[in-house]
Amino acid sequence: MISPQALQLYWSGEFLAANAFIGLNLLGALLLGMAVGYERSFNGRAAGMRTYGLVCMASTALTIFVGFAPLWYGGAMPATAPDATRIVQGVVTGIGFLCAGVIVKDGLNISGLTTAASIWAASAIGVLLGVGLYAAALVLAGLCMLSMTLVHEIEKALPGRTSFDVTLTFRPQAAPQFAELADTALRHGYRVQPASFSFSFTDNHPVWRFCVVALDRSRSTSPAQLAHELAGSEEVARFSIVPVRH
């Protein structure tokens, strides 16, 4: 039976100081996680400030309590030396399942990779806070925010190639030869990816789906212009042009 003296132990100075210290770390983890998640929330992603704050805070909680093993269960446990690396391994494994849930593959499009990577980084921030490496946690949080804002702008400014997922539904008996389609795409500044081709036949209409890559983003015909030309084509009944995200 638990005595009143044993219960009072949980509210003694040493225990209160430990709980206050852990609470301050959790508060800092929540704020850092929310700061990292603001960019995702601002851009309308599924995982926002709440998700990042909870991930960072939970990672901190699961890491920091290992350092207070002598206080576990009111100090009734024998002296132990818990392995913090095993706790970190479990945190990383659990976050991996969460990250897998935000990655979505739709045809040639894969979305959620940046969100998954940043959630994983938020967990690492929490682990750093939990083990007391506060400066490193602040640096990592700052770098995460920069990588999702400034680096994205740098990436758009640098030369690169844009990919599009194209689906063309031709009128009956109107499908061209592959070489003819490839030449037409090349004249507009795009290269057809032969390995991405899929063919189907729906309601007597040949349907071609494939991926094209812009050889030079600044010189290739814009998707809007391509859509305008396809809309006026007598051979194409329906079409779609969707940017490919990886």
VOPAGU-2260 file (C-alpha; in pm, 1 decimal, decimal comma):
REM VOPAGU-2260
SITE   aa  ch    i         X         Y         Z
SITE  MET   A    0       0,0       0,0       0,0
SITE  ILE   A    1     127,3     344,5     -93,4
SITE  SER   A    2     183,4     564,9     210,7
SITE  PRO   A    3     123,5     942,2     219,0
SITE  GLN   A    4     497,4     989,1     266,3
SITE  ALA   A    5     562,2     807,0     -63,2
SITE  LEU   A    6     314,0    1030,6    -243,3
SITE  GLN   A    7     472,9    1342,1     -96,3
SITE  LEU   A    8     801,3    1235,3    -247,8
SITE  TYR   A    9     665,0    1304,3    -595,1
SITE  TRP   A   10     611,8    1665,9    -493,3
SITE  SER   A   11     948,0    1717,9    -328,1
SITE  GLY   A   12    1197,1    1973,0    -450,5
SITE  GLU   A   13    1404,3    1734,0    -660,6
SITE  PHE   A   14    1104,1    1588,8    -842,1
SITE  LEU   A   15     944,0    1927,5    -898,8
SITE  ALA   A   16    1268,9    2065,0   -1039,9
SITE  ALA   A   17    1299,6    1769,4   -1277,7
SITE  ASN   A   18     939,9    1806,1   -1395,9
SITE  ALA   A   19     982,9    2180,7   -1443,8
SITE  PHE   A   20    1298,4    2123,5   -1646,5
SITE  ILE   A   21    1125,1    1864,3   -1864,7
SITE  GLY   A   22     825,4    2093,1   -1906,6
SITE  LEU   A   23    1041,2    2380,4   -2028,9
SITE  ASN   A   24    1207,5    2149,1   -2280,4
SITE  LEU   A   25     867,3    2032,6   -2404,6
SITE  LEU   A   26     751,3    2391,9   -2442,8
SITE  GLY   A   27    1063,6    2477,5   -2642,5
SITE  ALA   A   28    1014,0    2168,9   -2858,9
SITE  LEU   A   29     654,1    2266,6   -2927,2
SITE  LEU   A   30     755,6    2617,7   -3034,1
SITE  LEU   A   31    1040,6    2498,7   -3255,9
SITE  GLY   A   32     820,6    2234,7   -3416,9
SITE  MET   A   33     547,7    2489,3   -3484,9
SITE  ALA   A   34     803,8    2726,9   -3637,7
SITE  VAL   A   35     926,7    2457,2   -3876,4
SITE  GLY   A   36     570,3    2352,0   -3961,7
SITE  TYR   A   37     449,0    2703,8   -4039,4
SITE  GLU   A   38     579,4    2686,7   -4397,5
SITE  ARG   A   39     384,8    2364,3   -4458,3
SITE  SER   A   40      73,8    2515,0   -4299,6
SITE  PHE   A   41     110,7    2835,9   -4501,6
SITE  ASN   A   42     121,9    2634,4   -4825,6
SITE  GLY   A   43    -187,2    2434,5   -4734,8
SITE  ARG   A   44     -18,5    2098,9   -4674,2
SITE  ALA   A   45    -185,5    1821,5   -4478,1
SITE  ALA   A   46      73,2    1839,5   -4199,6
SITE  GLY   A   47      82,9    2182,8   -4040,3
SITE  MET   A   48     200,7    2355,0   -3726,0
SITE  ARG   A   49      12,8    2121,1   -3491,8
SITE  THR   A   50     158,5    1807,2   -3646,7
SITE  TYR   A   51     515,2    1937,2   -3639,5
SITE  GLY   A   52     478,4    2070,2   -3286,4
SITE  LEU   A   53     342,3    1739,1   -3159,5
SITE  VAL   A   54     613,7    1536,0   -3335,7
SITE  CYS   A   55     893,5    1753,7   -3200,2
SITE  MET   A   56     748,3    1762,5   -2850,2
SITE  ALA   A   57     686,9    1386,4   -2836,6
SITE  SER   A   58    1040,9    1315,7   -2957,1
SITE  THR   A   59    1174,9    1539,9   -2682,8
SITE  ALA   A   60     962,0    1371,2   -2417,6
SITE  LEU   A   61    1069,0    1022,1   -2521,8
SITE  THR   A   62    1433,6    1124,3   -2517,7
SITE  ILE   A   63    1466,2    1348,0   -2214,6
SITE  PHE   A   64    1305,8    1114,7   -1961,8
SITE  VAL   A   65    1593,1     868,4   -2008,4
SITE  GLY   A   66    1821,4    1116,9   -1835,0
SITE  PHE   A   67    1609,9    1104,8   -1519,6
SITE  ALA   A   68    1617,3     729,6   -1464,3
SITE  PRO   A   69    1705,8     763,1   -1090,4
SITE  LEU   A   70    1371,7     939,5   -1038,3
SITE  TRP   A   71    1158,0     680,4   -1213,5
SITE  TYR   A   72     874,9     540,5   -1000,3
SITE  GLY   A   73     961,3     769,0    -714,7
SITE  GLY   A   74    1321,1     654,6    -704,6
SITE  ALA   A   75    1214,9     299,3    -618,7
SITE  MET   A   76    1393,2     152,7    -920,2
SITE  PRO   A   77    1748,1      25,2    -874,4
SITE  ALA   A   78    2025,7     229,5   -1029,1
SITE  THR   A   79    2021,5     171,2   -1404,4
SITE  ALA   A   80    2189,8     317,4   -1707,8
SITE  PRO   A   81    1926,6     321,6   -1985,0
SITE  ASP   A   82    2050,3     313,7   -2343,9
SITE  ALA   A   83    1931,8     638,5   -2501,1
SITE  THR   A   84    2024,3     519,1   -2849,9
SITE  ARG   A   85    1753,2     252,3   -2830,3
SITE  ILE   A   86    1497,9     519,3   -2747,2
SITE  VAL   A   87    1611,5     726,3   -3044,5
SITE  GLN   A   88    1588,1     419,6   -3266,6
SITE  GLY   A   89    1228,6     364,9   -3158,0
SITE  VAL   A   90    1143,4     731,3   -3218,0
SITE  VAL   A   91    1290,1     721,6   -3568,3
SITE  THR   A   92    1100,3     400,6   -3648,3
SITE  GLY   A   93     771,2     543,8   -3529,7
SITE  ILE   A   94     820,2     867,5   -3721,6
SITE  GLY   A   95     895,6     659,5   -4030,9
SITE  PHE   A   96     541,5     521,4   -4025,3
SITE  LEU   A   97     399,9     871,5   -3990,7
SITE  CYS   A   98     613,6     999,9   -4278,6
SITE  ALA   A   99     505,2     711,5   -4501,5
SITE  GLY   A  100     144,9     815,4   -4449,0
SITE  VAL   A  101     194,7    1162,3   -4600,6
SITE  ILE   A  102     364,2    1037,0   -4919,8
SITE  VAL   A  103     109,7     992,1   -5198,1
SITE  LYS   A  104     174,3     846,3   -5544,4
SITE  ASP   A  105     -77,6     930,0   -5815,3
SITE  GLY   A  106      32,3     801,5   -6154,6
SITE  LEU   A  107     364,1     967,0   -6232,5
SITE  ASN   A  108     322,3    1219,2   -5950,6
SITE  ILE   A  109     471,8    1166,2   -5606,4
SITE  SER   A  110     375,3    1425,3   -5346,1
SITE  GLY   A  111     451,5    1461,1   -4979,1
SITE  LEU   A  112     824,6    1386,7   -4992,6
SITE  THR   A  113     923,5    1727,9   -4858,5
SITE  THR   A  114     660,7    1708,6   -4585,9
SITE  ALA   A  115     779,8    1361,1   -4484,2
SITE  ALA   A  116    1143,8    1470,2   -4474,9
SITE  SER   A  117    1063,0    1779,9   -4270,9
SITE  ILE   A  118     857,4    1577,4   -4019,3
SITE  TRP   A  119    1156,6    1350,5   -3978,5
SITE  ALA   A  120    1374,7    1658,7   -3925,1
SITE  ALA   A  121    1128,2    1790,4   -3664,3
SITE  SER   A  122    1168,8    1462,1   -3479,7
SITE  ALA   A  123    1546,9    1505,1   -3490,2
SITE  ILE   A  124    1506,3    1855,7   -3345,3
SITE  GLY   A  125    1309,2    1706,2   -3058,8
SITE  VAL   A  126    1576,0    1443,1   -2995,8
SITE  LEU   A  127    1847,7    1709,6   -2984,6
SITE  LEU   A  128    1644,1    1907,6   -2733,1
SITE  GLY   A  129    1584,6    1595,0   -2528,1
SITE  VAL   A  130    1955,1    1520,8   -2490,4
SITE  GLY   A  131    2033,6    1884,1   -2406,8
SITE  LEU   A  132    2198,7    1996,5   -2731,6
SITE  TYR   A  133    1996,2    2316,4   -2746,9
SITE  ALA   A  134    2221,2    2513,2   -2980,6
SITE  ALA   A  135    2227,6    2225,6   -3229,3
SITE  ALA   A  136    1847,4    2200,0   -3210,8
SITE  LEU   A  137    1810,6    2572,6   -3285,7
SITE  VAL   A  138    2054,1    2547,4   -3578,0
SITE  LEU   A  139    1871,4    2246,1   -3722,2
SITE  ALA   A  140    1534,7    2420,5   -3688,3
SITE  GLY   A  141    1672,4    2727,9   -3867,0
SITE  LEU   A  142    1824,1    2520,0   -4145,2
SITE  CYS   A  143    1496,2    2332,0   -4191,2
SITE  MET   A  144    1306,2    2658,9   -4227,9
SITE  LEU   A  145    1563,1    2788,0   -4477,2
SITE  SER   A  146    1557,5    2467,4   -4679,8
SITE  MET   A  147    1180,1    2488,1   -4721,8
SITE  THR   A  148    1172,8    2858,0   -4811,2
SITE  LEU   A  149    1496,6    3009,0   -4940,3
SITE  VAL   A  150    1634,0    2690,5   -5096,9
SITE  HIS   A  151    1306,5    2641,9   -5283,5
SITE  GLU   A  152    1343,1    2987,9   -5439,6
SITE  ILE   A  153    1704,8    2913,2   -5532,5
SITE  GLU   A  154    1595,4    2587,5   -5691,4
SITE  LYS   A  155    1340,5    2767,7   -5907,3
SITE  ALA   A  156    1598,9    3027,1   -6017,7
SITE  LEU   A  157    1857,9    2769,9   -6124,1
SITE  PRO   A  158    1843,8    2608,8   -6469,2
SITE  GLY   A  159    1633,8    2296,0   -6466,7
SITE  ARG   A  160    1392,8    2075,7   -6653,5
SITE  THR   A  161    1020,3    2048,5   -6593,3
SITE  SER   A  162     830,8    1724,3   -6647,5
SITE  PHE   A  163     467,0    1686,3   -6747,1
SITE  ASP   A  164     230,4    1393,1   -6739,8
SITE  VAL   A  165      39,3    1405,3   -7070,2
SITE  THR   A  166    -273,0    1205,3   -7152,2
SITE  LEU   A  167    -409,1    1224,9   -7507,3
SITE  THR   A  168    -739,5    1069,1   -7610,8
SITE  PHE   A  169    -747,1    1049,5   -7990,0
SITE  ARG   A  170   -1047,5    1021,7   -8213,6
SITE  PRO   A  171   -1105,2     676,8   -8368,5
SITE  GLN   A  172    -838,9     588,2   -8626,3
SITE  ALA   A  173    -657,8     919,9   -8561,8
SITE  ALA   A  174    -365,2     811,3   -8338,0
SITE  PRO   A  175     -29,5     915,4   -8491,9
SITE  GLN   A  176     291,9     716,4   -8509,1
SITE  PHE   A  177     522,5     739,0   -8209,7
SITE  ALA   A  178     801,3     899,6   -8415,1
SITE  GLU   A  179     561,3    1166,4   -8536,3
SITE  LEU   A  180     451,5    1245,5   -8181,4
SITE  ALA   A  181     813,6    1258,1   -8060,6
SITE  ASP   A  182     908,6    1499,3   -8341,7
SITE  THR   A  183     614,5    1724,3   -8260,9
SITE  ALA   A  184     711,0    1733,3   -7893,1
SITE  LEU   A  185    1073,0    1809,9   -7982,9
SITE  ARG   A  186     969,2    2108,0   -8194,2
SITE  HIS   A  187     799,5    2249,0   -7886,7
SITE  GLY   A  188    1110,5    2193,6   -7674,1
SITE  TYR   A  189    1010,9    1867,6   -7504,5
SITE  ARG   A  190    1155,5    1518,7   -7508,5
SITE  VAL   A  191     918,3    1225,1   -7482,2
SITE  GLN   A  192    1016,2     959,2   -7228,4
SITE  PRO   A  193     955,9     628,1   -7410,7
SITE  ALA   A  194     971,2     424,1   -7089,8
SITE  SER   A  195     673,8     616,9   -6949,7
SITE  PHE   A  196     434,9     526,5   -7232,2
SITE  SER   A  197     110,3     345,8   -7159,9
SITE  PHE   A  198    -157,4     267,1   -7418,2
SITE  SER   A  199    -525,2     193,0   -7364,8
SITE  PHE   A  200    -844,9     183,2   -7566,4
SITE  THR   A  201   -1161,4     336,1   -7417,8
SITE  ASP   A  202   -1495,7     373,6   -7597,1
SITE  ASN   A  203   -1327,6     320,8   -7934,8
SITE  HIS   A  204   -1078,0     598,2   -7857,4
SITE  PRO   A  205    -702,4     529,8   -7836,5
SITE  VAL   A  206    -561,7     677,0   -7513,0
SITE  TRP   A  207    -190,2     752,6   -7484,3
SITE  ARG   A  208     -28,8     849,8   -7156,3
SITE  PHE   A  209     334,3     949,5   -7133,5
SITE  CYS   A  210     581,4    1185,1   -6970,0
SITE  VAL   A  211     762,8    1470,2   -7144,7
SITE  VAL   A  212    1063,0    1664,4   -7015,6
SITE  ALA   A  213    1129,2    2027,8   -7106,6
SITE  LEU   A  214    1480,0    2058,1   -7248,6
SITE  ASP   A  215    1493,7    2423,3   -7135,4
SITE  ARG   A  216    1223,6    2569,8   -6913,4
SITE  SER   A  217    1277,1    2919,8   -7051,0
SITE  ARG   A  218    1253,1    2820,2   -7418,3
SITE  SER   A  219     996,9    2540,6   -7420,5
SITE  THR   A  220     637,6    2609,0   -7522,2
SITE  SER   A  221     428,5    2686,7   -7216,3
SITE  PRO   A  222     170,0    2428,9   -7102,5
SITE  ALA   A  223    -102,7    2688,9   -7165,0
SITE  GLN   A  224       5,8    2725,2   -7528,5
SITE  LEU   A  225      22,3    2347,9   -7567,6
SITE  ALA   A  226    -328,8    2319,3   -7427,8
SITE  HIS   A  227    -450,7    2583,2   -7672,6
SITE  GLU   A  228    -301,6    2395,4   -7969,0
SITE  LEU   A  229    -436,6    2060,1   -7851,9
SITE  ALA   A  230    -783,3    2209,6   -7806,1
SITE  GLY   A  231    -782,3    2308,7   -8173,1
SITE  SER   A  232    -655,7    1972,8   -8298,4
SITE  GLU   A  233    -896,1    1762,8   -8504,5
SITE  GLU   A  234    -722,8    1440,6   -8400,9
SITE  VAL   A  235    -739,6    1488,3   -8023,4
SITE  ALA   A  236   -1075,8    1438,0   -7852,1
SITE  ARG   A  237    -959,9    1496,1   -7493,4
SITE  PHE   A  238    -631,8    1571,4   -7319,7
SITE  SER   A  239    -471,3    1656,9   -6987,6
SITE  ILE   A  240    -133,5    1810,3   -6901,4
SITE  VAL   A  241     -27,0    1776,3   -6539,5
SITE  PRO   A  242     308,6    1883,8   -6390,0
SITE  VAL   A  243     502,6    1588,3   -6249,2
SITE  ARG   A  244     609,3    1637,6   -5888,2
SITE  HIS   A  245     870,2    1419,2   -5720,3
